[in-house]
């Protein structure tokens, strides 16, 4: 190894100084010792100077530079040109490197001379004093398997392959200088500019997939972020890279702006972000692009989300009188919900207020509550109207009786939250549920997050045969991040599959991208929906905590008397599951295919048992079902095809009897 093969490390000590000692210990403890460390700090910050002196006073590899934050770009550009080194690393005090970090990167540098070396890194969680190596900062699943690759080989937008792309990334110094990727004048931060410009201009990239470092992602200054992105646009246009990179830049800007809007912690910050959205010509142009312009359907969903936010901002910006209560209502329109809670309602006046108030009282305040009255004939709609007058986050919709599937699908289309939660109108959600669930789901960019629930009995319920339903849904823990199909395999091993939607927090973008909806005209609609979610989710996880209390009472679908429509719904649901399975079968492992088929066979057996136990007066007369499960599957397939002709139970019985005669000869 060449002794002159040095790394130039920049540390910008302007924020989160409490982490600086750990950052310095991490660098000084590297097994790779050929580096030059330059620390930048405010000239009046004595505390930071003392930290540097305490840890680096006897180390000749360390140099200190004094510059105000808005002038630091000048010193960085000067040092980048004058300090002889092969590769450059940008750090902030919140970054912590394990001893093998530089060695892992510089060995690749020496062997392949890539222009960029990307690292997957974990996250620092200061509140718990821990390092989370499960968090995904880099999208490894979109990277090619080759050690060396070009940006074109990345399966998604290369500009979005890694969060904070400048930090904890090694850049070839000559590549930055030759392509004039130097910290531009006027930028007070550089979390994105260098990394994104380099990804747009690079031809040769390597990736370190093991986690050798951890990053603390603190609050973000929106103005600084936009200045970086504007500088990126200028650089790409000046260097003839814009035509190929525009769609990638658009995707990055829109998704990044959505993140900024969700992280904003004050009305003033939201106003600032939304005003920028409504005034920047380039962003406004992207917001109006049709769906087929974007390479990724998620980006179009993000554009719709931001358009809704801008629409509400314009409403807020209309002149209003000074009455505090009116201003409060208008200001609340600025809140972009983190979670949309969707509640179908049908004749549950006895339990409805308790259910909705359990959502109103959530510790996560950035939510919207979408209630769909499905043609109730009791006082449910009146209760919803009263509650919506009390809490502006509640939106009430009324429809003719069409079923909860129709209501939930309307909710998916109407919702503005990043994540969706489907709740029943007679149950109870615990106060911290959405706060904990959203933090986990958004922090780990999950498609779906499962959690636990417990049953409880209404005081007036006397269904002794159902008393064994008490207890939690899951008895085991499944807390690692995995695909939905892997989650299905695990729960099936423990015989704990549950199709209930009220133990899931799901990404709205994921549902839209995969075209997942509830199937109407099916009484047991949760199971085929959940099956599809599990088969298609790439990132799923679980929290082993009870957040939901499910009420069992007389008259519910679960405890009520089973009918032919109930069995028929299972038939139709099974057919939908089979279609979904055929869509994804090719990418499943043998174990996953077996689990998926076993799940369908289990549902098939349930349908058969319920069918055979239907009362004679429901079927019209008693008869058994001959043949094995394959004949029964054929019966269901043909029965489902005839469904449109079966306009009433009598017609369904006739079709069923005719088919029974055909398959049991």
ROGU-664634 format. One line per 5 residues: their letters; for each residue x, y, z of C-alpha. Coordinates in pm, whole numbers. Layout:
# ROGU-664634
A) X Y Z; ...;
# end
This chain:
# ROGU-664634
XXXXX) 0 0 0; 134 345 -89; 211 566 212; 107 872 6; -244 732 -43;
XXXXX) -399 981 199; -754 1066 292; -854 1428 350; -1122 1450 620; -1331 1764 673;
XXXXX) -1530 1807 998; -1775 2099 1009; -1824 2171 1380; -2113 2416 1370; -2398 2198 1501;
XXXXX) -2452 1922 1758; -2121 1985 1932; -2227 1749 2209; -2141 1463 1970; -1800 1603 1868;
XXXXX) -1593 1401 2121; -1741 1073 1989; -1680 1185 1630; -1315 1264 1701; -1261 941 1896;
XXXXX) -1403 750 1601; -1162 909 1353; -857 896 1577; -926 526 1642; -923 426 1274;
XXXXX) -709 130 1171; -630 328 855; -397 602 979; -297 782 657; -526 1082 673;
XXXXX) -531 1456 728; -812 1591 944; -924 1954 908; -1177 2091 1157; -1378 2405 1079;
XXXXX) -1538 2611 1357; -1663 2957 1440; -1374 3180 1560; -1572 3281 1870; -1668 2925 1970;
XXXXX) -1431 2855 2258; -1614 2540 2366; -1558 2367 2032; -1194 2476 2027; -1142 2321 2371;
XXXXX) -1288 1990 2250; -1055 1982 1949; -754 2069 2162; -841 1807 2423; -847 1524 2168;
XXXXX) -606 1635 1897; -342 1860 2053; -60 1607 2003; -171 1478 1662; 9 1637 1366;
XXXXX) -249 1504 1124; -507 1749 1263; -543 2110 1148; -794 2372 1262; -959 2641 1052;
XXXXX) -1159 2934 1191; -1440 3057 968; -1796 3168 1015; -2059 2932 879; -2150 3156 585;
XXXXX) -1782 3190 488; -1667 2832 533; -1705 2749 161; -1401 2968 86; -1174 2775 322;
XXXXX) -1304 2437 201; -1240 2523 -164; -890 2640 -75; -803 2328 125; -951 2096 -137;
XXXXX) -717 2246 -398; -404 2273 -184; -397 1968 47; -255 1667 -135; -476 1359 -82;
XXXXX) -633 1086 -292; -983 1082 -140; -1201 1326 52; -1447 1261 336; -1704 1510 472;
XXXXX) -1822 1473 833; -2035 1649 1091; -2005 1607 1470; -2303 1369 1469; -2115 1117 1252;
XXXXX) -1944 827 1428; -1707 588 1249; -1615 240 1368; -1240 150 1353; -1263 -26 1015;
XXXXX) -1451 251 831; -1160 409 641; -990 75 577; -1305 -68 415; -1328 229 181;
XXXXX) -960 286 103; -898 -78 16; -1162 -43 -257; -1007 289 -356; -662 136 -394;
XXXXX) -794 -162 -595; -1051 3 -825; -994 383 -811; -1369 465 -814; -1482 826 -820;
XXXXX) -1730 764 -536; -1738 510 -254; -2083 489 -95; -2129 355 258; -2443 222 415;
XXXXX) -2455 366 766; -2674 323 1071; -2840 592 1277; -2757 749 1609; -3056 772 1842;
XXXXX) -2957 1027 2109; -3279 989 2309; -3189 628 2386; -2812 663 2367; -2792 385 2109;
XXXXX) -2657 311 1761; -2916 153 1532; -2751 -71 1273; -3089 -187 1135; -3184 154 996;
XXXXX) -3132 182 620; -2959 501 502; -2863 350 165; -3106 157 -59; -2896 -155 -103;
XXXXX) -3172 -340 -288; -3147 -102 -586; -2770 -135 -623; -2623 -382 -873; -2435 -683 -738;
XXXXX) -2111 -579 -912; -1839 -429 -693; -1785 -146 -942; -2081 5 -1125; -2205 318 -1298;
XXXXX) -2503 533 -1192; -2698 394 -1490; -2682 47 -1333; -2871 162 -1022; -3230 38 -1045;
XXXXX) -3387 358 -911; -3306 727 -919; -2930 738 -844; -2970 1074 -669; -3199 913 -410;
XXXXX) -2991 602 -345; -2862 738 -12; -2975 992 245; -2737 1281 316; -2520 1179 17;
XXXXX) -2226 1409 98; -2168 1291 455; -1978 968 522; -1904 919 150; -1553 900 2;
XXXXX) -1495 1112 -311; -1192 1094 -536; -1025 1434 -493; -907 1463 -853; -1261 1380 -972;
XXXXX) -1408 1666 -766; -1146 1912 -890; -1162 1807 -1256; -1540 1837 -1257; -1536 2162 -1059;
XXXXX) -1746 2008 -782; -1628 2254 -518; -1842 2398 -243; -2004 2696 -423; -2019 3048 -290;
XXXXX) -2314 3132 -69; -2385 2784 72; -2383 2756 451; -2419 2375 440; -2321 2091 211;
XXXXX) -2520 1783 310; -2640 1735 -49; -2460 1951 -307; -2129 1766 -342; -2289 1422 -316;
XXXXX) -2563 1486 -571; -2333 1661 -821; -2087 1373 -794; -2358 1109 -844; -2478 1294 -1155;
XXXXX) -2128 1323 -1302; -1967 994 -1192; -1897 696 -1414; -1739 460 -1160; -1886 387 -814;
XXXXX) -1819 133 -540; -2034 57 -237; -1951 -70 112; -2263 -256 218; -2168 -338 578;
XXXXX) -2234 -65 833; -1906 84 956; -2047 421 1064; -2351 592 1216; -2516 922 1131;
XXXXX) -2724 1161 1340; -2990 1329 1128; -3097 1640 1312; -3344 1912 1224; -3306 2059 876;
XXXXX) -3299 2423 770; -3528 2442 466; -3367 2755 321; -3019 2602 333; -3151 2286 170;
XXXXX) -3311 2474 -120; -2999 2678 -178; -2807 2351 -216; -3062 2215 -463; -3064 2539 -663;
XXXXX) -2685 2524 -678; -2713 2162 -794; -2947 2263 -1076; -2709 2540 -1185; -2413 2302 -1183;
XXXXX) -2592 2040 -1392; -2709 2296 -1647; -2364 2452 -1679; -2200 2113 -1731; -2450 1973 -1986;
XXXXX) -2580 1711 -1741; -2928 1854 -1700; -3110 1669 -1977; -3021 1326 -1838; -3055 1425 -1474;
XXXXX) -3371 1640 -1473; -3616 1364 -1384; -3388 1241 -1108; -3356 1595 -972; -3732 1644 -988;
XXXXX) -3789 1323 -792; -3533 1423 -532; -3668 1778 -491; -4031 1668 -454; -3961 1389 -207;
XXXXX) -3719 1603 -11; -3971 1888 9; -4235 1647 136; -3995 1536 409; -3921 1898 502;
XXXXX) -4291 1976 522; -4358 1681 750; -4063 1769 974; -4162 2137 1008; -4240 2203 1374;
XXXXX) -4409 2545 1350; -4666 2728 1138; -4397 2977 1033; -4179 2696 897; -4474 2546 708;
XXXXX) -4560 2886 560; -4202 2926 444; -4192 2584 275; -4534 2617 113; -4460 2970 -6;
XXXXX) -4149 2836 -177; -4355 2560 -338; -4605 2813 -462; -4349 3059 -597; -4052 2865 -734;
XXXXX) -4110 2826 -1112; -3920 2498 -1142; -4101 2329 -852; -4438 2455 -976; -4361 2304 -1316;
XXXXX) -4284 1964 -1161; -4604 1973 -957; -4805 2002 -1279; -4634 1716 -1465; -4859 1424 -1571;
XXXXX) -4813 1080 -1415; -4637 932 -1718; -4361 1198 -1703; -4224 1052 -1381; -4022 734 -1393;
XXXXX) -4143 636 -1047; -4512 627 -953; -4420 720 -596; -4299 1057 -722; -4631 1134 -884;
XXXXX) -4804 1047 -556; -4567 1290 -384; -4657 1559 -638; -5028 1505 -562; -4955 1531 -189;
XXXXX) -4768 1861 -234; -5036 1999 -466; -5293 1938 -192; -5066 2111 59; -5025 2413 -170;
XXXXX) -5401 2427 -227; -5457 2445 145; -5182 2705 179; -5358 2927 -74; -5677 2895 125;
XXXXX) -5493 2996 440; -5337 3291 262; -5677 3439 184; -5756 3745 399; -5935 3649 718;
XXXXX) -6062 3857 1005; -5868 3878 1327; -6098 3655 1530; -5865 3406 1707; -6101 3113 1656;
XXXXX) -6110 3173 1278; -5735 3207 1260; -5699 2881 1453; -5916 2699 1199; -5717 2844 910;
XXXXX) -5383 2764 1071; -5488 2406 1126; -5521 2370 750; -5145 2404 728; -5086 2079 912;
XXXXX) -4997 1801 672; -5115 1482 842; -4861 1216 919; -5137 953 947; -5486 935 801;
XXXXX) -5723 727 1014; -6007 578 805; -6319 462 990; -6619 304 811; -6934 348 1020;
XXXXX) -7258 153 1006; -7510 155 1291; -7259 164 1577; -7401 458 1771; -7357 270 2099;
XXXXX) -6977 253 2063; -6896 520 1803; -6809 817 2022; -6570 614 2236; -6398 482 1923;
XXXXX) -6354 822 1754; -6247 995 2075; -5974 734 2119; -5833 866 1791; -5894 1233 1875;
XXXXX) -5691 1186 2195; -5382 1043 2025; -5052 1195 2138; -4961 1230 1769; -5152 1544 1678;
XXXXX) -5067 1559 1305; -5343 1325 1196; -5668 1341 1001; -5973 1131 1083; -6186 1029 785;
XXXXX) -6524 887 889; -6751 727 628; -7112 679 732; -7233 384 524; -7605 463 522;
XXXXX) -7658 416 897; -8019 406 1013; -7941 491 1377; -7782 805 1523; -7427 740 1397;
XXXXX) -7421 1025 1144; -7541 1275 1405; -7263 1166 1643; -7003 1209 1368; -7134 1556 1285;
XXXXX) -7111 1663 1650; -6756 1532 1683; -6642 1700 1360; -6772 2033 1493; -6552 1978 1797;
XXXXX) -6233 1875 1611; -6143 2019 1270; -5923 1718 1193; -6236 1507 1146; -6388 1487 798;
XXXXX) -6725 1316 762; -6848 1151 442; -7191 1002 389; -7276 735 133; -7556 495 53;
XXXXX) -7501 154 205; -7219 11 -6; -7005 -174 247; -6688 -98 438; -6466 -190 140;
XXXXX) -6610 98 -63; -6563 332 234; -6203 226 285; -6122 263 -85; -6270 613 -82;
XXXXX) -6053 681 221; -5737 572 38; -5818 817 -242; -5916 1105 -11; -5638 1065 246;
XXXXX) -5347 1306 260; -5141 1130 526; -4814 955 460; -4944 645 639; -5296 504 663;
XXXXX) -5468 332 951; -5797 146 910; -6004 125 1228; -6341 -26 1312; -6604 204 1459;
XXXXX) -6671 -6 1770; -6313 -55 1894; -6058 149 2091; -5708 275 1999; -5462 333 2285;
XXXXX) -5339 696 2326; -4975 661 2214; -5044 415 1933; -5005 637 1626; -4712 831 1774;
XXXXX) -4504 518 1831; -4616 346 1511; -4555 644 1285; -4210 709 1433; -4111 349 1364;
XXXXX) -4268 325 1017; -4140 658 884; -3798 618 1046; -3745 279 880; -3930 372 555;
XXXXX) -4162 74 595; -4436 -30 355; -4633 -183 641; -4593 -208 1018; -4779 -474 1214;
XXXXX) -4851 -457 1586; -5050 -636 1853; -5408 -612 1977; -5625 -772 2239; -5993 -863 2250;
XXXXX) -6239 -747 2511; -6606 -822 2555; -6895 -581 2558; -7072 -594 2893; -7398 -701 2728;
XXXXX) -7237 -978 2522; -7347 -1327 2623; -7182 -1537 2352; -7026 -1800 2574; -6900 -1995 2275;
XXXXX) -6666 -1707 2190; -6509 -1666 2534; -6191 -1834 2411; -6120 -1535 2186; -5964 -1333 2468;
XXXXX) -5591 -1259 2456; -5341 -1101 2218; -5337 -1160 1842; -4964 -1243 1833; -4785 -1445 2099;
XXXXX) -4439 -1420 1937; -4212 -1132 1839; -4127 -1051 1474; -3949 -718 1515; -3679 -729 1243;
XXXXX) -3726 -555 908; -3806 -805 633; -4022 -843 327; -4394 -897 376; -4360 -1248 232;
XXXXX) -4089 -1330 487; -4320 -1198 759; -4596 -1429 631; -4359 -1728 647; -4270 -1646 1009;
XXXXX) -4625 -1598 1137; -4743 -1909 953; -4472 -2115 1121; -4626 -2013 1453; -4985 -2044 1327;
XXXXX) -5038 -1672 1399; -5150 -1533 1065; -5406 -1255 1112; -5578 -1074 828; -5712 -793 1046;
XXXXX) -5639 -447 906; -5661 -278 1246; -5320 -419 1344; -5145 -259 1047; -5007 87 968;
XXXXX) -4953 100 592; -4785 345 356; -5032 520 127; -4768 548 -146; -4716 171 -125;
XXXXX) -5088 100 -170; -5110 337 -466; -4794 204 -627; -4907 -159 -601; -5274 -81 -683;
XXXXX) -5392 -248 -363; -5756 -188 -273; -6025 -364 -74; -6259 -594 -266; -6620 -487 -234;
XXXXX) -6913 -726 -189; -6697 -942 40; -6788 -960 408; -6444 -1093 508; -6248 -842 301;
XXXXX) -5956 -798 544; -5794 -1134 463; -5744 -1096 84; -5629 -735 138; -5373 -838 403;
XXXXX) -5257 -1132 190; -5187 -895 -100; -5006 -649 127; -4783 -927 260; -4704 -1064 -86;
XXXXX) -4610 -722 -227; -4446 -536 64; -4069 -504 38; -4018 -357 386; -4233 -485 672;
XXXXX) -4180 -496 1045; -4360 -552 1375; -4385 -387 1718; -4461 -630 1998; -4695 -402 2189;
XXXXX) -5073 -392 2224; -5208 -68 2077; -5563 -173 1987; -5855 -311 2186; -6106 -505 1978;
XXXXX) -6459 -517 2110; -6656 -842 2069; -7031 -796 2085; -7345 -957 1951; -7416 -867 1590;
XXXXX) -7056 -816 1473; -6934 -1002 1165; -6698 -1208 1381; -6950 -1324 1638; -7270 -1312 1432;
XXXXX) -7439 -1604 1259; -7271 -1713 937; -7471 -1682 615; -7433 -1789 256; -7308 -1440 174;
XXXXX) -7035 -1485 435; -6916 -1809 274; -6952 -1659 -71; -6729 -1373 38; -6461 -1620 141;
XXXXX) -6486 -1781 -206; -6439 -1448 -385; -6158 -1344 -153; -5975 -1667 -221; -5999 -1611 -595;
XXXXX) -5848 -1265 -555; -5567 -1411 -345; -5492 -1666 -615; -5464 -1392 -879; -5222 -1194 -660;
XXXXX) -5016 -1505 -593; -4975 -1571 -967; -4847 -1213 -1012; -4561 -1258 -765; -4496 -1634 -777;
XXXXX) -4186 -1599 -993; -3993 -1394 -739; -4075 -1605 -433; -3851 -1869 -279; -3977 -2225 -251;
XXXXX) -4044 -2176 120; -4239 -1858 49; -4443 -2025 -225; -4527 -2307 14; -4635 -2060 283;
XXXXX) -4852 -1866 39; -5022 -2182 -87; -5067 -2314 264; -5232 -1988 361; -5479 -2024 72;
XXXXX) -5545 -2388 160; -5616 -2289 519; -5869 -2033 403; -6015 -2291 167; -6060 -2533 454;
XXXXX) -6229 -2264 662; -6468 -2191 378; -6548 -2559 342; -6614 -2604 715; -6836 -2298 738;
XXXXX) -7022 -2403 423; -7094 -2750 553; -7221 -2607 883; -7467 -2362 732; -7818 -2419 858;
XXXXX) -8053 -2608 621; -8295 -2316 607; -8011 -2097 474; -7921 -2341 197; -8276 -2448 123;
XXXXX) -8196 -2815 189; -7918 -3028 334; -7652 -3188 122; -7286 -3272 170; -6980 -3189 -33;
XXXXX) -6802 -3485 -192; -6453 -3492 -332; -6121 -3355 -215; -5989 -3000 -186; -5901 -2978 -557;
XXXXX) -6265 -3042 -651; -6371 -2788 -394; -6123 -2534 -541; -6274 -2598 -887; -6620 -2547 -745;
XXXXX) -6520 -2213 -597; -6351 -2097 -919; -6659 -2171 -1130; -6890 -2036 -863; -6701 -1705 -859;
XXXXX) -6725 -1677 -1239; -7103 -1707 -1213; -7122 -1444 -941; -7265 -1169 -1161; -7555 -1392 -1255;
XXXXX) -7629 -1470 -890; -7843 -1173 -796; -7996 -1329 -488; -7941 -1617 -248; -8191 -1840 -429;
XXXXX) -8002 -1797 -755; -7672 -1866 -579; -7812 -2189 -434; -7924 -2297 -779; -7582 -2238 -934;
XXXXX) -7412 -2411 -644; -7635 -2721 -663; -7585 -2747 -1037; -7209 -2727 -1001; -7208 -2979 -718;
XXXXX) -7370 -3228 -952; -7102 -3166 -1216; -6794 -3201 -997; -6910 -3497 -787; -7031 -3736 -1057;
# end
